[in-house]
Amino acid sequence: MSSVPTEELAFQHEEKENRAAELIIANKELAFQEKEKGNRAAELLIANKELDFQKEEKQKRAEELVIANKELAFQNEEKGNRAAELVIANKELAFQAEEKEDRAAELIIANRELAFQNEEKEDRAAELIIANKELIFQNAEKESRAAELVKAYKELAFQNQEKENRAAELIIINKQLAFQNEEKENRAAELIVANEHLKQAELEIAELNIGLEQKIIERTAQLEAANREMEAFSYSVSHDLRAPLRAINGFTQILIEDYAEQLDPDALDILNEIVGNSSRMGQLIDNLLEFSRFGKQNLTMVNINITEMVESIVAGLLKEHPDRQVSVTIKPLGDITGDKNMLKQVFINMISNAFKYSGKKEKAMIEIGSYEKDKQCVYYVKDNGAGFDMKYYDKLYGVFQRLHSSNEFEGTGVGLAIIQRIISKHNGSAWADGVVNQGACFYISLPTLIKN
């Protein structure tokens, strides 16, 4: 009698241990389910983050499409690139949709697993009331997740609609591109026709240029031949005139020296006039030869100290006119590179003219200086002498052209022509300005490229 209760107690104790073991297993399963729920919740959070990320990506894509639409008006090639990027983006969205479907399939499998677990829990319902309540809570969570999935599906549907809208926009853009390409082809055809006209015009211009160049060559050759003939004529005439001129001068001197007592004063005056005119004629011939020589002579370029040259010329002229009161001011003069002999003749002529045409002033004033202007080195000689009338300026640098008579001032009218010829050979220019009875200023300029 006493052994039976003990066995029942042992059996009950064993049953309790089994129930305790089952409870432990159930608790482990609940813990596993909790963990699974946590994993599912984490997955749903990741899915939500992915959806948010996708929304941001869509907004970025929308902004990129706006920028692409603006750039399509100017850059057709960029439009193609943007279209390619949109295709890639669509592929990425399709890939993301597939990923979402995979996640939905995984959730379905999880739901099935949960259903299977519910069946298992129902078997354990009597023992695990607390577990059933937990399962009810889990079902509520599942419903929430299902609602979230419904929202996700709606979002996907919205995204698909947006894709269709973008596709429609791309179709419109492609039509615009086709129209623009057609316009470009029309413009290209017009440009081809215009280029053909331009080529024809260029051929005509080339033919005209060939004819013009040939005419220029012929005219240049004619001018060079005429210049050579003129210089040869001038040289020959000058030399041929010397012999009879010397004879006239010599015989006239003999008459004056040998027959002066037999001639009346008027005859002597006439003979002296003949001597003076023959001397002036000799000077004219010398100047003409000098003018011709400077035209044919080649330049020998050297560094020239202009200040030293001008001081030497002024000193020589002051010695020639010791009885005159002449104030000469020499301002700083820049040195130059040029033909020394030719430029010395230029300064001799300019300064000699200043001395000559200021000869009737009680106190003559001459100023010599230089300055730079418009990339030119300009030298000037200014005096307060007779000056000249500017309305006759065009005759100033002509050969044998004089603005004053030989009775007023000596000269042959070649000096300024020599100046202009020498300065022209140096690629420079010569000019002057003046006022009658108030003086004149003569200028020469040389490019600064040849300045030392």
C-alpha positions in Angstrom: 0.0 0.0 0.0 2.7 2.4 0.8 4.7 1.6 -2.4 1.9 2.7 -4.8 1.8 6.4 -3.9 5.5 6.5 -4.1 5.5 5.2 -7.6 2.7 7.7 -8.6 4.7 10.4 -7.0 7.7 9.3 -9.0 5.6 9.1 -12.1 4.1 12.6 -11.4 7.6 13.9 -10.6 8.8 12.5 -13.9 5.8 14.0 -15.7 6.5 17.3 -14.1 10.1 17.1 -15.3 8.9 16.2 -18.8 6.6 19.2 -18.6 9.4 21.3 -17.3 11.6 20.1 -20.2 8.8 20.8 -22.6 8.3 24.3 -21.1 12.1 24.9 -21.5 11.9 23.8 -25.1 8.8 26.0 -25.6 10.6 28.9 -24.0 13.6 28.3 -26.3 11.2 28.1 -29.3 9.6 31.4 -28.1 13.0 32.9 -27.7 13.9 31.7 -31.2 10.6 33.1 -32.5 11.4 36.4 -30.7 14.7 36.4 -32.4 13.1 35.6 -35.7 10.6 38.4 -35.1 13.5 40.7 -34.4 15.2 39.6 -37.6 12.0 40.1 -39.5 11.5 43.5 -37.9 15.1 44.4 -38.8 14.5 43.2 -42.4 11.4 45.4 -42.5 13.4 48.4 -41.2 16.0 47.7 -43.9 13.2 47.5 -46.5 11.8 50.8 -45.2 15.2 52.4 -45.4 15.6 51.0 -48.9 12.2 52.4 -49.9 13.2 55.8 -48.4 16.5 55.6 -50.3 14.6 54.7 -53.4 12.4 57.8 -52.9 15.5 59.9 -52.6 17.0 58.2 -55.6 13.8 58.9 -57.6 13.8 62.6 -56.6 17.5 62.8 -57.6 16.6 61.0 -60.9 13.8 63.5 -61.4 16.2 66.4 -60.8 18.6 64.9 -63.2 15.8 64.5 -65.8 15.0 68.2 -65.4 18.6 69.2 -65.9 18.8 66.7 -68.8 15.7 68.3 -70.4 17.3 71.7 -70.2 20.5 70.5 -71.7 18.7 68.7 -74.5 18.0 72.1 -76.1 21.7 72.7 -76.5 23.6 69.4 -76.4 22.1 66.5 -78.4 25.0 64.3 -77.5 24.4 64.9 -73.7 20.8 64.0 -74.3 21.8 60.6 -75.5 24.0 60.2 -72.5 21.1 61.2 -70.2 18.8 58.7 -72.0 21.4 56.0 -71.5 21.6 56.9 -67.8 17.8 56.7 -67.6 17.8 53.3 -69.1 20.4 52.2 -66.5 18.3 53.8 -63.8 15.2 51.9 -65.0 17.2 48.7 -65.0 18.3 49.4 -61.5 14.7 50.1 -60.4 13.6 46.8 -62.1 16.4 45.1 -60.2 15.2 46.7 -57.0 11.6 45.7 -57.7 12.9 42.1 -58.2 14.7 42.4 -54.9 11.5 43.6 -53.2 9.6 40.7 -54.7 12.3 38.3 -53.4 11.8 39.9 -50.0 8.0 39.6 -50.3 8.5 35.9 -51.2 10.7 35.5 -48.1 8.0 37.1 -46.0 5.4 34.7 -47.5 7.7 31.8 -46.6 8.1 33.3 -43.1 4.3 33.6 -42.8 4.0 30.0 -43.7 6.6 29.1 -41.2 4.6 31.1 -38.6 1.4 29.3 -39.6 3.2 26.1 -39.1 4.4 27.3 -35.7 0.8 28.4 -34.9 -0.3 24.8 -35.5 2.4 23.6 -33.2 1.5 26.2 -30.7 -2.2 25.1 -30.8 -1.0 21.6 -29.9 0.8 23.2 -27.0 -2.2 25.6 -26.3 -3.2 23.9 -23.1 0.2 24.1 -21.7 1.3 27.5 -23.1 -1.5 30.0 -22.7 1.1 32.7 -22.4 2.6 31.5 -25.6 -0.8 31.8 -27.4 -1.2 35.4 -26.2 2.3 36.1 -27.6 1.3 34.5 -30.9 -1.8 36.7 -31.0 0.5 39.7 -30.6 2.8 38.3 -33.3 -0.3 38.0 -35.6 -1.1 41.6 -34.9 2.5 42.5 -35.8 2.2 40.4 -39.0 -1.0 42.4 -39.9 1.0 45.6 -39.4 3.7 44.3 -41.6 1.2 43.2 -44.1 -0.3 46.7 -44.2 3.2 48.0 -44.6 3.7 45.6 -47.5 0.5 46.8 -49.1 1.8 50.3 -48.8 5.1 49.1 -50.3 3.2 47.5 -53.2 1.3 50.8 -53.7 4.6 52.6 -53.7 5.9 50.2 -56.3 2.8 50.7 -58.4 3.4 54.5 -58.1 7.0 54.0 -59.2 5.9 51.9 -62.2 3.5 54.7 -63.1 6.3 57.2 -62.8 8.5 55.0 -65.0 5.7 55.0 -67.6 5.5 58.8 -67.4 9.2 59.0 -67.9 9.0 56.6 -70.8 6.3 58.8 -72.4 8.5 61.9 -71.8 11.4 60.1 -73.4 9.3 59.3 -76.5 8.4 63.0 -76.8 12.1 63.9 -76.4 13.1 61.4 -79.0 10.6 62.9 -81.4 12.1 66.4 -80.7 15.5 65.0 -81.3 14.4 63.5 -84.6 12.9 66.9 -85.6 16.2 68.6 -84.6 18.3 66.1 -86.5 16.1 66.7 -89.6 16.6 70.4 -89.1 20.4 69.9 -88.8 20.4 67.8 -92.0 18.5 70.7 -93.8 21.1 73.2 -92.4 23.9 70.9 -93.5 22.5 70.7 -97.0 22.2 74.6 -97.0 25.8 74.8 -95.8 27.0 72.5 -98.5 25.4 74.7 -101.1 26.9 77.8 -99.5 30.3 76.2 -99.4 30.1 75.4 -103.1 29.2 79.0 -103.8 32.1 80.1 -101.5 34.5 77.8 -103.3 33.4 79.2 -106.7 33.9 82.7 -105.4 37.3 81.8 -104.0 38.3 80.4 -107.4 37.2 83.6 -109.1 39.0 85.7 -106.5 42.2 83.5 -106.9 42.0 84.1 -110.7 41.6 87.8 -110.2 44.5 87.8 -107.7 46.7 86.0 -110.2 45.8 88.6 -112.9 46.3 91.4 -110.4 49.7 90.0 -109.2 50.8 89.7 -112.8 49.8 93.3 -113.5 51.6 94.5 -110.3 54.7 92.6 -111.4 54.5 94.2 -114.8 53.9 97.7 -113.4 56.7 97.3 -110.8 59.1 96.2 -113.6 58.0 99.2 -115.7 58.5 101.6 -112.7 61.9 100.2 -111.9 62.9 100.5 -115.5 61.6 104.1 -115.7 63.4 104.9 -112.4 66.7 103.4 -113.7 66.3 105.4 -117.0 65.5 108.6 -115.0 68.5 108.1 -112.7 70.7 107.3 -115.7 69.4 110.4 -117.5 69.9 112.6 -114.5 73.4 111.3 -114.0 74.3 111.7 -117.7 72.8 115.1 -118.0 74.6 116.2 -114.8 77.9 115.0 -116.0 77.4 116.3 -119.6 76.5 119.8 -118.2 79.7 120.1 -116.2 82.1 120.5 -119.2 80.2 123.4 -120.9 79.5 125.0 -117.5 83.2 124.9 -116.6 84.0 126.4 -120.1 81.5 129.2 -119.5 82.9 129.9 -116.1 86.5 129.7 -117.2 86.1 132.0 -120.2 84.1 134.5 -118.2 86.8 134.6 -115.5 89.4 135.2 -118.3 87.4 138.1 -119.6 87.1 139.6 -116.2 90.8 139.2 -115.4 92.3 140.1 -118.8 89.9 142.7 -120.2 88.5 144.3 -117.1 90.0 147.7 -117.9 88.5 147.7 -121.4 85.0 146.8 -120.3 82.5 149.3 -118.8 80.9 148.7 -115.4 77.7 147.2 -116.9 79.7 144.6 -118.8 81.6 143.7 -115.7 78.4 143.3 -113.7 77.0 141.0 -116.5 80.1 138.9 -116.4 80.0 138.6 -112.6 76.4 137.6 -112.9 77.4 134.9 -115.4 80.0 133.6 -113.0 77.5 133.6 -110.1 74.8 131.8 -112.1 77.3 129.3 -113.4 78.4 128.6 -109.8 74.8 128.1 -108.8 74.3 125.8 -111.8 77.3 123.8 -110.6 75.8 123.6 -107.1 72.5 122.4 -108.7 74.3 119.7 -110.6 76.2 118.6 -107.4 72.9 118.4 -105.5 71.2 116.5 -108.3 74.1 114.0 -108.4 73.9 113.7 -104.6 70.1 113.1 -104.7 70.6 110.4 -107.3 73.4 108.8 -105.3 71.3 108.6 -102.1 68.5 106.9 -104.1 70.9 104.1 -105.4 73.0 103.7 -102.3 72.5 100.7 -100.0 72.1 101.2 -96.2 75.0 100.3 -93.9 73.4 100.0 -90.4 75.6 100.9 -87.4 75.0 102.3 -84.0 75.0 106.2 -84.1 75.6 108.6 -81.2 73.2 111.3 -82.5 74.1 113.8 -79.7 77.8 113.7 -80.7 76.9 114.0 -84.4 74.6 117.0 -83.9 77.1 118.8 -81.6 79.8 118.4 -84.3 77.5 119.8 -87.0 76.4 122.8 -84.8 80.0 123.6 -83.9 81.0 123.6 -87.6 78.1 125.9 -88.5 78.9 128.3 -85.7 82.5 128.6 -87.0 81.1 129.4 -90.5 78.9 132.2 -89.1 81.1 133.8 -86.4 79.4 137.2 -86.9 75.9 136.0 -86.0 74.2 135.7 -82.7 72.7 132.2 -82.7 71.4 130.5 -79.6 71.4 126.7 -80.1 69.7 124.5 -77.5 70.4 120.8 -77.8 68.0 118.7 -75.7 68.6 115.0 -74.9 68.8 113.0 -78.2 68.2 109.3 -78.3 70.8 107.2 -80.1 69.7 105.2 -83.2 70.8 102.4 -85.5 71.1 103.5 -89.1 73.3 104.5 -92.0 75.7 107.0 -90.4 76.7 109.0 -93.6 73.1 109.3 -94.8 71.7 110.4 -91.4 74.5 112.8 -91.0 73.5 114.4 -94.3 69.9 114.6 -93.0 70.9 116.5 -89.8 73.3 118.7 -91.8 70.5 119.7 -94.1 68.0 120.3 -91.3 70.3 122.3 -89.1 71.8 124.3 -92.0 68.3 125.3 -93.1 67.6 126.5 -89.5 70.8 128.6 -89.6 70.0 129.9 -93.1 66.3 130.8 -92.7 66.9 132.5 -89.3 69.7 134.6 -90.8 67.6 137.8 -90.8 66.8 137.6 -87.1 68.9 139.8 -84.8 69.0 136.9 -82.3 68.3 133.6 -83.9 67.1 130.7 -81.7 67.4 127.1 -82.7 66.2 124.1 -80.7 67.1 120.5 -81.4 65.5 117.6 -79.6 63.8 114.2 -79.7 60.9 112.3 -78.2 59.0 109.0 -78.7 55.5 108.8 -80.0 53.4 105.8 -81.4 56.4 103.5 -81.4 58.4 106.1 -83.4 61.6 108.0 -82.4 61.0 111.6 -83.5 63.9 114.2 -84.0 63.1 117.8 -84.6 64.9 121.1 -85.4 63.0 124.3 -84.6 63.9 127.9 -85.5 62.4 131.4 -85.2 63.3 132.4 -88.7 61.3 133.1 -91.9 59.0 130.2 -91.6 56.7 129.3 -94.5 53.0 129.3 -95.6 51.4 125.9 -94.8 49.2 126.2 -97.9 52.3 125.5 -100.0 53.3 122.5 -97.8 52.8 120.0 -100.7 55.7 121.6 -102.5 58.1 121.6 -99.5 59.8 118.2 -100.2 59.8 118.4 -104.0 63.0 118.5 -106.0 63.9 122.1 -107.0 60.8 123.3 -105.2 61.5 126.5 -103.2 59.1 128.5 -101.0 61.5 131.5 -100.9 63.3 133.1 -103.8 67.1 132.8 -104.3 67.4 136.5 -103.8 66.1 136.1 -100.2 67.9 132.9 -99.3 70.5 130.9 -101.1 69.8 127.3 -102.1 68.8 124.9 -104.8 65.6 123.3 -103.4 67.1 119.8 -103.2 68.0 119.6 -99.5 64.6 118.6 -98.2 64.0 116.2 -101.0 67.3 114.5 -100.0 66.1 114.3 -96.4 62.8 112.7 -97.4 64.5 110.1 -99.6 67.0 109.1 -96.9 64.3 108.9 -94.2 62.1 106.8 -96.5 65.0 104.4 -97.1 65.1 104.0 -93.3 61.3 103.2 -93.2 60.6 106.5 -91.5 58.8 109.8 -92.4 59.5 113.5 -92.6 57.2 116.5 -92.1 57.2 120.1 -91.0 55.0 122.9 -89.8 55.6 126.6 -89.9 54.2 130.2 -89.7 55.4 133.0 -92.0 58.0 135.2 -90.1 57.5 133.2 -86.9 59.7 130.2 -87.6 59.4 126.5 -88.6 59.9 123.1 -87.1 61.1 120.2 -89.2 60.6 116.6 -88.0 61.9 113.2 -88.9 60.8 109.9 -87.4 62.3 106.4 -87.4 60.7 103.2 -86.1 61.7 102.3 -82.6 62.4 98.8 -83.9 65.8 100.1 -85.1 66.4 102.2 -82.0 69.6 101.2 -80.2 
